[in-house]
Amino acid sequence: MAKKKQAKQTAAVASEPKGAPASSPSVEQQTTAPSPRPREGALRFRDYILLNVLFDVFCIVQLVLARLFIRETRGLYFFFGMLIVGFLLVSLFDYAYDRLIVQKEEQQSARS
């Protein structure tokens, strides 16, 4: 199998004309920066609050259902509490990151 790979690589190298540069992206591909994320895609603060409320309701419903069917609550309050707190922390981090990106985009567009 290694011989087949080596033979393919050798054939590919042999087919390239000598003195030709190694395959590299064109100048246009190198100078174009990735397009920035549109502002419309960024969530507002109230959207994050709504997402957290929906997730909290989901966790509470799961806790109630587990309590009704399993009748064992040891550790469930801690588990769902940690899920709620973790989701809140990730949401706050995501909100701050989105705002930071928007500010950097505004600064870069002001410089240009």
Secondary structure as GFF3:
##gff-version 3
##sequence-region A 1 112
A	DSSP	alpha_helix	2	15	.	.	.	ID=ss1
A	DSSP	alpha_helix	27	31	.	.	.	ID=ss2
A	DSSP	three_ten_helix	39	41	.	.	.	ID=ss3
A	DSSP	alpha_helix	45	70	.	.	.	ID=ss4
A	DSSP	alpha_helix	76	111	.	.	.	ID=ss5
###
